[in-house]
Amino acid sequence: QPPSRLYRSATPRSGYPESFSGNASSQPNNPLSRKLNKILETRLDNDKEMLEALKSLSVFFTENSLRTRRNLRGDIERRSLSINEEFVRIFKEVKEELESVHEDVQAMSSCCEEMTNRLKAAKEQTQDLIVKTNKLQGENQRLEVRAQVAQAFLSKFQLSATEMATLRSARDGPITEDFFRALNRVKNIHEDVKVLLRTNQQTAGYTLDEFGTARRSAVVRGFIDALTRGGPGGTPRPIEMHSHDPMRYVGDMLAWLHQATASEKEHLEALLKQVTVQGVEENMQEVVGHITEGVCRPLKVRIEQVIIAEPGAVLLYKLSNLLKFYHHTISGIMGTSVSSLLMTIDEMHMLSKKMFFNSLSIHASRLMDKVELPPPDLGPTASLTQTLSLLREVLASHDSSVLPLDARQADFAQVLSCILDPLLQLCTVSASNLGTADMATYMVNSLYMMKTTLALFEFTDKRLEMLEFQIEAHLDTLINEQASFVLTRTGLSHIYSCVQQHTAEQGPLANLPGMDSTSLKTAMVQFDRYLASPDTLVMPQLNFLLSAAIKEQIFKQSTELVCRAYGEVYKGVTNPTNAYKDAESVLHRTPQQVQTLLS
């Protein structure tokens, strides 16, 4: 048989030798068997990586012998090593090329940087030259335009040399058509000159308008520079740097405008100093108003921002006075003519004044929304003290104002009404639940604080008089309460009441309950103790009074009431019709003696 047929007959259908197949079937768990099965079952047509590896292997594995199979691993490693060495060699060349390129780029960068520095230095050195060149070019263009205008004017209003020669030679030579043409030209020039002379006033008006327009732009530009850039070299500093300080911020802006307005007025006076016609002053005021009109918008925006930020009632009041002062000052320069600048300042003054009184109204409404109870010592409440402190600051800023006297006095009554009237109402509501003596003491202390606050400032006479009347009304209450307190503690209150209400129909006074001699003597013992030490019988409320003078006044006048009451009791007891036996032993002190002891 052929070898192939012998091979097929010796091999079972499974593709393995029978002996191997039998061993494999008898040893299904043999690792070598499993590995061989896995290798033989592998489908190489689906494993691309294996195919590529076999193709690469076939390149250098040309001889299939025992020696080459044993050295296959070493050959593969040597080939891999040689490939890596070749890669390293090639990569080294690439690296050297890249380093060379890097050095070239560094050199180019240094060269470019050096060129940039040279260009920058050259630009800085030639900057002034370029500016001067541009300036000279612009001036040259203006001069050329002026030369053209002057040449056109001369050609229009001046005879040429030929025409002059023709007119002068006509005396000696014959008269030609050129002479009449030149004469006609002279006539036309005379007519044009007459027109120019008639329009001088209109030209002067146009000149003033152009002057005002040019100065308006300059003033606006100067105002913006003063706000944002400051003076030359940074001195003075930009006004915007002080925007955190409203008074200085607004004051600096108005001071700059005041100075600018005065300067523009001086420029116009110098320009029109030779004009003698009437109405020059009104024209100057109108031109100054036109010049300063451009600054109204930036000024208004900035002052509105300060006012709307609500810096506080005191600061709003100071701003109002400041705006009113500069309105008064600048109007002295610009006159009474209608001016946008004066209207803007007055508008801002009215806005700050309105915001100020709104702030006071809000403060007053907050006081009434949450009424504080009087403290235990019956002194002023915290809200009253804070409001009086606010009033003191407002009045102090009012007194330090540079406004004229009549202007300062006009707003004073309204300020006092906005603050004092709510305070008086607050005190009345706060004391409504107190007793008579406590209420009177609390009101006297509160009114006394208001009075001492107002007494330091001018234009407060009417309010001080009103507060004094209210204090006196509450003092009468305290005086009566103190006298009643003394009479009650000495036992004379009931006796004095009986004497006052006694009538003849009731019979003798000694027969009334509690009016016998023994009761009177007992009361006189307590009254003698009072006479010995009057200071011991003082209402507790009087110790809470803030004013020592008021306390002394209450003590003095209440003592007079006690003496008067004792006098009436003494008169009633010593009256024979009241049936007191030995009245002098019952009341052993005369009213004069009591008054002497208490005085």
MARMI-680685 format. One record per residue (C-alpha): x, y, z; residue number from 1. Coordinates in nm, 3 decimals, decimal comma. Each point is the difference from the previous one (the first is absolute). Layout:
PT       px       py       pz  pos
PT        X        Y        Z  NUM
...
REM end
This chain:
PT       px       py       pz  pos
PT    0,000    0,000    0,000    1
PT    0,108    0,361   -0,044    2
PT    0,122    0,180    0,312    3
PT   -0,305    0,227    0,006    4
PT   -0,237   -0,291    0,001    5
PT    0,207   -0,173    0,268    6
PT   -0,018    0,318    0,202    7
PT   -0,377    0,022   -0,037    8
PT   -0,046   -0,363    0,097    9
PT    0,219    0,038    0,306   10
PT   -0,188    0,308    0,108   11
PT   -0,350   -0,016    0,138   12
PT   -0,275    0,232   -0,117   13
PT    0,059    0,231    0,282   14
PT    0,331    0,099   -0,159   15
PT    0,216   -0,130    0,287   16
PT    0,196   -0,326    0,031   17
PT   -0,194   -0,276    0,167   18
PT    0,247   -0,049    0,281   19
PT   -0,002    0,375    0,071   20
PT   -0,373    0,015   -0,031   21
PT   -0,037   -0,284    0,243   22
PT    0,234    0,164    0,249   23
PT   -0,176    0,331   -0,044   24
PT   -0,338   -0,156    0,055   25
PT    0,132   -0,192    0,296   26
PT    0,157    0,316    0,144   27
PT   -0,246    0,282   -0,071   28
PT    0,153    0,214    0,273   29
PT    0,360   -0,012   -0,128   30
PT    0,129    0,367   -0,032   31
PT    0,214   -0,082   -0,300   32
PT   -0,298   -0,156   -0,171   33
PT   -0,213    0,305    0,062   34
PT    0,270    0,234   -0,130   35
PT    0,047   -0,205   -0,317   36
PT   -0,373   -0,013   -0,057   37
PT   -0,018    0,376    0,038   38
PT    0,288    0,051   -0,247   39
PT   -0,142   -0,245   -0,254   40
PT   -0,348    0,151    0,024   41
PT    0,128    0,352   -0,063   42
PT   -0,115    0,148   -0,334   43
PT    0,292    0,196   -0,138   44
PT   -0,200    0,169   -0,273   45
PT   -0,181    0,211    0,264   46
PT    0,310    0,093    0,205   47
PT    0,153    0,288   -0,198   48
PT    0,270    0,069    0,254   49
PT    0,115   -0,362   -0,015   50
PT    0,005    0,011   -0,379   51
PT    0,207    0,318    0,002   52
PT    0,238   -0,157    0,250   53
PT    0,041   -0,310   -0,218   54
PT    0,062    0,212   -0,308   55
PT    0,272    0,193    0,184   56
PT    0,147   -0,328    0,123   57
PT    0,015   -0,140   -0,352   58
PT    0,226    0,286   -0,106   59
PT    0,301   -0,111    0,203   60
PT   -0,098   -0,359    0,095   61
PT    0,084   -0,168   -0,330   62
PT    0,140   -0,331    0,117   63
PT   -0,215   -0,233    0,210   64
PT    0,252   -0,210    0,186   65
PT    0,049   -0,114    0,353   66
PT    0,273    0,253    0,060   67
PT   -0,197    0,293   -0,141   68
PT   -0,309   -0,097    0,200   69
PT    0,206   -0,012    0,319   70
PT    0,163    0,337   -0,075   71
PT   -0,329    0,160   -0,111   72
PT   -0,054    0,192    0,326   73
PT    0,355    0,136    0,000   74
PT   -0,028    0,097   -0,367   75
PT   -0,323    0,187    0,068   76
PT    0,151    0,188    0,296   77
PT    0,313    0,087   -0,200   78
PT   -0,213    0,123   -0,285   79
PT   -0,213    0,208    0,240   80
PT    0,318    0,143    0,155   81
PT    0,140    0,094   -0,339   82
PT   -0,329    0,165   -0,098   83
PT   -0,003    0,200    0,328   84
PT    0,360    0,105   -0,052   85
PT   -0,085    0,116   -0,351   86
PT   -0,300    0,195    0,141   87
PT    0,221    0,162    0,265   88
PT    0,254    0,098   -0,262   89
PT   -0,261    0,155   -0,227   90
PT   -0,178    0,174    0,293   91
PT    0,336    0,140    0,115   92
PT    0,047    0,157   -0,342   93
PT   -0,352    0,147    0,020   94
PT    0,074    0,135    0,348   95
PT    0,320    0,164   -0,119   96
PT   -0,187    0,158   -0,291   97
PT   -0,271    0,130    0,238   98
PT    0,262    0,146    0,233   99
PT    0,158    0,173   -0,294  100
PT   -0,340    0,137   -0,104  101
PT   -0,064    0,110    0,361  102
PT    0,329    0,189    0,009  103
PT   -0,088    0,169   -0,328  104
PT   -0,344    0,098    0,136  105
PT    0,160    0,135    0,320  106
PT    0,241    0,205   -0,206  107
PT   -0,289    0,132   -0,213  108
PT   -0,199    0,086    0,315  109
PT    0,294    0,190    0,148  110
PT    0,048    0,183   -0,326  111
PT   -0,372    0,090   -0,020  112
PT   -0,002    0,119    0,359  113
PT    0,305    0,215   -0,063  114
PT   -0,164    0,144   -0,311  115
PT   -0,320    0,070    0,197  116
PT    0,196    0,182    0,270  117
PT    0,181    0,203   -0,263  118
PT   -0,329    0,090   -0,169  119
PT   -0,156    0,096    0,333  120
PT    0,299    0,217    0,090  121
PT   -0,006    0,160   -0,344  122
PT   -0,375    0,065    0,033  123
PT    0,046    0,160    0,342  124
PT    0,282    0,216   -0,130  125
PT   -0,197    0,111   -0,303  126
PT   -0,337    0,039    0,178  127
PT    0,057    0,367    0,079  128
PT    0,124    0,060   -0,352  129
PT   -0,309   -0,168   -0,146  130
PT   -0,229    0,206    0,224  131
PT    0,177    0,321   -0,093  132
PT   -0,010   -0,097   -0,367  133
PT   -0,375   -0,068    0,013  134
PT   -0,054    0,324    0,186  135
PT    0,204    0,196   -0,255  136
PT   -0,187   -0,169   -0,285  137
PT   -0,333    0,095    0,155  138
PT    0,117    0,356    0,057  139
PT    0,132    0,014   -0,355  140
PT   -0,341   -0,106   -0,132  141
PT   -0,171    0,266    0,208  142
PT    0,244    0,265   -0,120  143
PT   -0,057   -0,106   -0,360  144
PT   -0,375    0,035    0,047  145
PT    0,050    0,342    0,159  146
PT    0,229    0,102   -0,285  147
PT   -0,263   -0,106   -0,252  148
PT   -0,268    0,192    0,190  149
PT    0,224    0,307    0,023  150
PT    0,085   -0,024   -0,368  151
PT   -0,367   -0,033   -0,090  152
PT   -0,081    0,301    0,220  153
PT    0,273    0,210   -0,162  154
PT   -0,106   -0,099   -0,349  155
PT   -0,357    0,091    0,092  156
PT    0,061    0,333    0,173  157
PT    0,333    0,122   -0,146  158
PT    0,095    0,126   -0,346  159
PT    0,268   -0,184   -0,189  160
PT    0,328    0,167   -0,095  161
PT   -0,113    0,032   -0,363  162
PT   -0,326    0,170    0,102  163
PT    0,188    0,236    0,232  164
PT    0,240    0,091   -0,279  165
PT   -0,289    0,057   -0,242  166
PT   -0,175    0,240    0,239  167
PT    0,320    0,193    0,075  168
PT    0,114    0,030   -0,364  169
PT   -0,333    0,132   -0,124  170
PT    0,098    0,349    0,113  171
PT    0,284    0,025   -0,248  172
PT   -0,107   -0,239   -0,273  173
PT   -0,313   -0,080   -0,194  174
PT   -0,303   -0,150    0,169  175
PT   -0,066   -0,355   -0,115  176
PT   -0,256   -0,269    0,072  177
PT    0,235   -0,144    0,262  178
PT   -0,036    0,322    0,197  179
PT   -0,379   -0,032    0,011  180
PT    0,020   -0,367    0,092  181
PT    0,236    0,087    0,288  182
PT   -0,230    0,283    0,106  183
PT   -0,297   -0,235   -0,006  184
PT    0,200   -0,243    0,216  185
PT    0,063    0,280    0,253  186
PT   -0,373    0,069    0,012  187
PT   -0,078   -0,368    0,066  188
PT    0,260   -0,010    0,278  189
PT   -0,162    0,305    0,163  190
PT   -0,342   -0,168   -0,012  191
PT    0,135   -0,321    0,156  192
PT    0,175    0,198    0,274  193
PT   -0,326    0,178    0,084  194
PT   -0,169   -0,339    0,043  195
PT    0,279   -0,115    0,230  196
PT   -0,026    0,314    0,211  197
PT   -0,377   -0,043    0,034  198
PT    0,038   -0,361    0,128  199
PT    0,258    0,070    0,272  200
PT   -0,253   -0,051    0,283  201
PT   -0,117   -0,328   -0,146  202
PT    0,360   -0,111   -0,039  203
PT    0,069    0,093    0,361  204
PT   -0,294   -0,215    0,106  205
PT    0,131   -0,291   -0,204  206
PT    0,342    0,055    0,152  207
PT   -0,142   -0,018    0,351  208
PT   -0,193   -0,314   -0,091  209
PT    0,312   -0,165   -0,137  210
PT    0,200    0,111    0,302  211
PT   -0,266   -0,143    0,232  212
PT   -0,010   -0,330   -0,189  213
PT    0,377   -0,036    0,010  214
PT    0,021    0,089    0,369  215
PT   -0,290   -0,233    0,079  216
PT    0,192   -0,295   -0,143  217
PT    0,313    0,107    0,189  218
PT   -0,188    0,033    0,331  219
PT   -0,165   -0,341   -0,039  220
PT    0,333   -0,158   -0,085  221
PT    0,167    0,172    0,294  222
PT   -0,278   -0,107    0,238  223
PT    0,025   -0,364   -0,111  224
PT    0,379    0,013    0,035  225
PT   -0,032    0,148    0,350  226
PT   -0,237   -0,282    0,091  227
PT    0,202   -0,288   -0,141  228
PT    0,362    0,112   -0,052  229
PT    0,061    0,284    0,240  230
PT    0,238    0,287   -0,057  231
PT    0,337   -0,001   -0,180  232
PT    0,226   -0,261    0,154  233
PT   -0,286   -0,138    0,207  234
PT   -0,033    0,313    0,218  235
PT   -0,271    0,061    0,103  236
PT   -0,122   -0,357    0,008  237
PT   -0,304   -0,104   -0,210  238
PT   -0,328    0,104    0,160  239
PT   -0,136   -0,352   -0,048  240
PT    0,260   -0,120    0,252  241
PT   -0,213    0,166    0,271  242
PT   -0,332   -0,154   -0,104  243
PT   -0,008   -0,188    0,333  244
PT   -0,028    0,338    0,179  245
PT   -0,325    0,157   -0,129  246
PT    0,061    0,349    0,141  247
PT    0,350    0,033   -0,142  248
PT   -0,102   -0,167   -0,326  249
PT   -0,291    0,236   -0,069  250
PT    0,187    0,298    0,146  251
PT    0,302   -0,053   -0,227  252
PT   -0,221   -0,026   -0,310  253
PT   -0,191    0,318    0,085  254
PT    0,320    0,185    0,094  255
PT    0,154   -0,093   -0,337  256
PT   -0,310    0,122   -0,184  257
PT   -0,005    0,322    0,202  258
PT    0,362    0,069   -0,093  259
PT   -0,063   -0,091   -0,365  260
PT   -0,306    0,227   -0,016  261
PT    0,195    0,293    0,143  262
PT    0,285   -0,061   -0,248  263
PT   -0,237   -0,010   -0,298  264
PT   -0,161    0,324    0,116  265
PT    0,345    0,163    0,017  266
PT    0,084   -0,126   -0,351  267
PT   -0,318    0,156   -0,138  268
PT    0,065    0,327    0,182  269
PT    0,348    0,015   -0,154  270
PT   -0,144   -0,080   -0,344  271
PT   -0,274    0,266    0,021  272
PT    0,182    0,263    0,205  273
PT   -0,013    0,255   -0,283  274
PT   -0,371   -0,048   -0,069  275
PT   -0,199    0,293    0,141  276
PT   -0,353   -0,077   -0,119  277
PT   -0,273   -0,094    0,247  278
PT   -0,091   -0,363    0,065  279
PT    0,357   -0,131    0,009  280
PT   -0,044   -0,141    0,351  281
PT   -0,311   -0,195   -0,104  282
PT    0,184   -0,136   -0,304  283
PT    0,293   -0,111    0,216  284
PT   -0,234   -0,176    0,243  285
PT   -0,169   -0,177   -0,289  286
PT    0,332   -0,115   -0,146  287
PT    0,127   -0,118    0,341  288
PT   -0,323   -0,196    0,041  289
PT    0,055   -0,161   -0,340  290
PT    0,363   -0,083    0,085  291
PT   -0,091   -0,171    0,330  292
PT   -0,299   -0,185   -0,143  293
PT    0,212   -0,298   -0,107  294
PT    0,106   -0,092    0,356  295
PT   -0,358   -0,026    0,129  296
PT   -0,054   -0,361   -0,100  297
PT    0,315   -0,153    0,160  298
PT   -0,049    0,219    0,308  299
PT   -0,364   -0,101    0,040  300
PT    0,068   -0,372   -0,041  301
PT    0,272    0,000    0,266  302
PT   -0,191    0,206    0,255  303
PT   -0,312   -0,213   -0,052  304
PT    0,205   -0,313    0,072  305
PT    0,120    0,152    0,328  306
PT   -0,348    0,110    0,108  307
PT   -0,184   -0,319   -0,100  308
PT    0,257   -0,206    0,193  309
PT   -0,168    0,145    0,317  310
PT    0,313    0,093    0,195  311
PT   -0,208    0,104    0,303  312
PT   -0,215    0,294    0,106  313
PT    0,289    0,212    0,130  314
PT    0,207   -0,044   -0,315  315
PT   -0,302    0,067   -0,222  316
PT   -0,063    0,323    0,190  317
PT    0,365    0,103   -0,040  318
PT   -0,018   -0,076   -0,373  319
PT   -0,317    0,206   -0,029  320
PT    0,168    0,298    0,168  321
PT    0,312   -0,043   -0,214  322
PT   -0,201   -0,005   -0,323  323
PT   -0,200    0,304    0,110  324
PT    0,320    0,188    0,085  325
PT    0,158   -0,066   -0,341  326
PT   -0,326    0,088   -0,175  327
PT    0,008    0,334    0,181  328
PT    0,371    0,050   -0,076  329
PT   -0,006   -0,096   -0,369  330
PT   -0,316    0,205   -0,060  331
PT    0,205    0,302    0,109  332
PT    0,227   -0,066   -0,299  333
PT   -0,260   -0,105   -0,256  334
PT   -0,270    0,241    0,111  335
PT   -0,370   -0,072    0,012  336
PT   -0,020   -0,124   -0,359  337
PT   -0,133   -0,347   -0,067  338
PT    0,300   -0,235    0,013  339
PT    0,006   -0,377   -0,033  340
PT    0,275   -0,025    0,261  341
PT   -0,196    0,200    0,258  342
PT   -0,314   -0,199   -0,078  343
PT    0,190   -0,328    0,046  344
PT    0,150    0,110    0,333  345
PT   -0,340    0,120    0,122  346
PT   -0,160   -0,328   -0,111  347
PT    0,261   -0,199    0,193  348
PT   -0,053    0,227    0,301  349
PT   -0,373   -0,068   -0,004  350
PT    0,063   -0,375   -0,041  351
PT    0,241   -0,014    0,295  352
PT   -0,240    0,208    0,209  353
PT   -0,289   -0,232   -0,088  354
PT    0,208   -0,308    0,083  355
PT    0,102    0,161    0,329  356
PT   -0,356    0,063    0,113  357
PT   -0,103   -0,346   -0,123  358
PT    0,275   -0,144    0,217  359
PT   -0,130    0,195    0,300  360
PT   -0,357   -0,115   -0,069  361
PT    0,111   -0,363   -0,023  362
PT    0,189    0,039    0,327  363
PT   -0,308    0,148    0,167  364
PT   -0,229   -0,275   -0,132  365
PT    0,239   -0,262    0,134  366
PT   -0,015    0,165    0,341  367
PT   -0,379   -0,022    0,003  368
PT   -0,005   -0,357   -0,130  369
PT    0,185   -0,127    0,304  370
PT   -0,065    0,221    0,302  371
PT    0,243   -0,065    0,285  372
PT   -0,118   -0,011    0,358  373
PT    0,160    0,251    0,236  374
PT    0,303   -0,140    0,185  375
PT   -0,020   -0,068    0,376  376
PT    0,181    0,326    0,078  377
PT   -0,262    0,193   -0,206  378
PT    0,275    0,150   -0,212  379
PT   -0,002    0,044   -0,378  380
PT   -0,034   -0,319   -0,206  381
PT    0,275   -0,120   -0,232  382
PT   -0,199    0,099   -0,310  383
PT   -0,051    0,351    0,140  384
PT    0,371    0,035    0,074  385
PT    0,095   -0,122   -0,349  386
PT   -0,245    0,234   -0,169  387
PT    0,123    0,298    0,203  388
PT    0,355   -0,092   -0,097  389
PT   -0,111    0,001   -0,365  390
PT   -0,166    0,339    0,051  391
PT    0,315    0,134    0,166  392
PT    0,213   -0,105   -0,298  393
PT   -0,246    0,153   -0,246  394
PT   -0,017    0,329    0,190  395
PT    0,379    0,008    0,039  396
PT    0,044   -0,039   -0,375  397
PT   -0,266    0,267   -0,048  398
PT    0,187    0,244    0,223  399
PT    0,329   -0,068   -0,180  400
PT   -0,161    0,058   -0,340  401
PT    0,139    0,282   -0,214  402
PT   -0,343    0,092   -0,133  403
PT   -0,140    0,348    0,059  404
PT   -0,194    0,050    0,323  405
PT   -0,344    0,028   -0,160  406
PT    0,058   -0,316   -0,207  407
PT    0,102   -0,197    0,309  408
PT   -0,298    0,119    0,203  409
PT   -0,250   -0,104   -0,269  410
PT    0,054   -0,375    0,039  411
PT    0,047    0,000    0,376  412
PT   -0,367   -0,011    0,100  413
PT   -0,068   -0,294   -0,233  414
PT    0,296   -0,196    0,141  415
PT   -0,118    0,053    0,357  416
PT   -0,356   -0,098   -0,090  417
PT    0,111   -0,324   -0,167  418
PT    0,197   -0,108    0,308  419
PT   -0,153    0,162    0,310  420
PT   -0,368   -0,060   -0,075  421
PT    0,041   -0,381   -0,035  422
PT    0,219    0,002    0,313  423
PT   -0,268    0,175    0,205  424
PT   -0,262   -0,243   -0,127  425
PT    0,233   -0,292    0,078  426
PT    0,050    0,119    0,359  427
PT   -0,374    0,046    0,051  428
PT   -0,082   -0,350   -0,130  429
PT    0,287   -0,156    0,193  430
PT   -0,116    0,155    0,329  431
PT   -0,372   -0,071   -0,047  432
PT   -0,003   -0,302    0,233  433
PT    0,198    0,161    0,283  434
PT   -0,132    0,147    0,321  435
PT   -0,045    0,371    0,041  436
PT    0,331    0,069    0,176  437
PT    0,194   -0,246   -0,218  438
PT   -0,146    0,147   -0,318  439
PT    0,079    0,356    0,106  440
PT    0,357   -0,095    0,097  441
PT    0,060   -0,185   -0,327  442
PT   -0,143    0,284   -0,208  443
PT    0,202    0,263    0,189  444
PT    0,322   -0,197   -0,057  445
PT   -0,077   -0,050   -0,370  446
PT   -0,098    0,362   -0,056  447
PT    0,305    0,115    0,194  448
PT    0,225   -0,203   -0,233  449
PT   -0,167    0,159   -0,304  450
PT    0,036    0,346    0,152  451
PT    0,369   -0,039    0,081  452
PT    0,062   -0,127   -0,354  453
PT   -0,172    0,296   -0,166  454
PT    0,144    0,261    0,236  455
PT    0,342   -0,032   -0,166  456
PT   -0,118    0,117   -0,343  457
PT   -0,149    0,309   -0,159  458
PT   -0,352    0,041   -0,140  459
PT   -0,146   -0,221    0,278  460
PT   -0,167    0,264    0,218  461
PT   -0,357   -0,093   -0,093  462
PT    0,057   -0,370    0,056  463
PT    0,178    0,066    0,330  464
PT   -0,295    0,209    0,116  465
PT   -0,242   -0,278   -0,093  466
PT    0,208   -0,261    0,183  467
PT    0,021    0,227    0,304  468
PT   -0,381    0,025    0,014  469
PT   -0,033   -0,379   -0,015  470
PT    0,263   -0,047    0,271  471
PT   -0,182    0,246    0,225  472
PT   -0,327   -0,188   -0,048  473
PT    0,161   -0,325    0,115  474
PT    0,182    0,185    0,279  475
PT   -0,336    0,111    0,140  476
PT   -0,099   -0,366    0,015  477
PT    0,319   -0,096    0,183  478
PT   -0,034    0,293    0,240  479
PT   -0,354   -0,103    0,092  480
PT    0,103   -0,365    0,030  481
PT    0,293    0,089    0,228  482
PT   -0,221    0,220    0,221  483
PT   -0,264   -0,275    0,015  484
PT    0,275   -0,252    0,084  485
PT    0,119    0,214    0,294  486
PT   -0,353    0,062    0,130  487
PT   -0,084   -0,370   -0,022  488
PT    0,315   -0,111    0,178  489
PT   -0,043    0,259    0,278  490
PT   -0,369   -0,083    0,049  491
PT   -0,122    0,344   -0,105  492
PT   -0,158   -0,114   -0,326  493
PT   -0,325   -0,116    0,158  494
PT   -0,009    0,302    0,232  495
PT    0,061    0,243   -0,287  496
PT   -0,270   -0,168   -0,208  497
PT   -0,252    0,026    0,283  498
PT    0,081    0,367    0,055  499
PT   -0,045    0,075   -0,370  500
PT   -0,331   -0,185   -0,030  501
PT   -0,143    0,112    0,336  502
PT   -0,327    0,193   -0,007  503
PT   -0,201    0,167    0,275  504
PT   -0,279   -0,256   -0,035  505
PT    0,242   -0,273    0,117  506
PT    0,044    0,164    0,338  507
PT    0,329    0,063    0,178  508
PT    0,309   -0,143   -0,166  509
PT    0,107   -0,173    0,322  510
PT   -0,307   -0,224   -0,016  511
PT    0,095   -0,153   -0,337  512
PT    0,157   -0,350   -0,001  513
PT    0,380    0,016    0,022  514
PT   -0,004    0,372    0,079  515
PT    0,010   -0,014    0,378  516
PT    0,285    0,155    0,197  517
PT    0,173   -0,333    0,058  518
PT    0,014   -0,078   -0,372  519
PT    0,130    0,346   -0,071  520
PT    0,272   -0,031    0,264  521
PT    0,108   -0,337   -0,143  522
PT    0,024    0,155   -0,348  523
PT    0,197    0,294    0,136  524
PT    0,259   -0,236    0,149  525
PT    0,065   -0,140   -0,349  526
PT   -0,007    0,350   -0,145  527
PT    0,262    0,115    0,252  528
PT    0,226   -0,282   -0,115  529
PT   -0,042    0,124   -0,353  530
PT    0,083    0,355    0,108  531
PT    0,314   -0,124    0,168  532
PT    0,120   -0,176   -0,317  533
PT   -0,194    0,105   -0,311  534
PT    0,239   -0,185   -0,235  535
PT   -0,115   -0,337    0,130  536
PT   -0,344    0,030   -0,157  537
PT    0,078    0,012   -0,370  538
PT   -0,181   -0,199   -0,267  539
PT    0,221   -0,273   -0,151  540
PT   -0,074    0,138   -0,345  541
PT    0,174    0,329    0,081  542
PT    0,330   -0,184    0,041  543
PT   -0,025   -0,103   -0,368  544
PT   -0,013    0,358   -0,128  545
PT    0,296    0,088   -0,221  546
PT   -0,001    0,371    0,086  547
PT    0,099    0,103    0,351  548
PT   -0,154    0,343   -0,059  549
PT   -0,338   -0,154   -0,086  550
PT    0,018   -0,222    0,305  551
PT    0,075    0,302    0,218  552
PT   -0,289    0,191   -0,157  553
PT   -0,242   -0,286    0,069  554
PT    0,119   -0,030    0,357  555
PT   -0,035    0,374    0,061  556
PT   -0,346    0,041   -0,152  557
PT   -0,135   -0,319    0,159  558
PT    0,119    0,132    0,336  559
PT   -0,198    0,317   -0,065  560
PT   -0,310   -0,212   -0,064  561
PT    0,059   -0,190    0,325  562
PT    0,030    0,330    0,188  563
PT   -0,319    0,125   -0,163  564
PT   -0,183   -0,321    0,095  565
PT    0,127    0,025    0,358  566
PT   -0,118    0,362    0,009  567
PT   -0,352   -0,100   -0,097  568
PT   -0,001   -0,281    0,258  569
PT    0,130    0,241    0,264  570
PT   -0,268    0,253   -0,092  571
PT   -0,274   -0,260    0,025  572
PT    0,119   -0,142    0,334  573
PT    0,043    0,340    0,162  574
PT   -0,347    0,109   -0,114  575
PT   -0,220    0,004    0,316  576
PT   -0,299   -0,131   -0,192  577
PT    0,176   -0,335   -0,049  578
PT   -0,011   -0,071    0,378  579
PT    0,367   -0,079    0,058  580
PT    0,101    0,053    0,363  581
PT    0,346    0,143    0,045  582
PT    0,070    0,006   -0,374  583
PT    0,351    0,136    0,052  584
PT    0,099   -0,316    0,187  585
PT   -0,131   -0,211   -0,287  586
PT    0,183    0,199   -0,272  587
PT    0,288    0,153    0,188  588
PT    0,169    0,150   -0,310  589
PT   -0,130    0,294   -0,194  590
PT    0,009   -0,002   -0,382  591
PT    0,277    0,261    0,008  592
PT    0,213   -0,225    0,218  593
PT   -0,058   -0,297   -0,230  594
PT    0,093    0,209   -0,302  595
PT    0,314    0,120    0,172  596
PT    0,104   -0,355    0,088  597
PT   -0,062   -0,129   -0,351  598
PT    0,173    0,289   -0,171  599
REM end
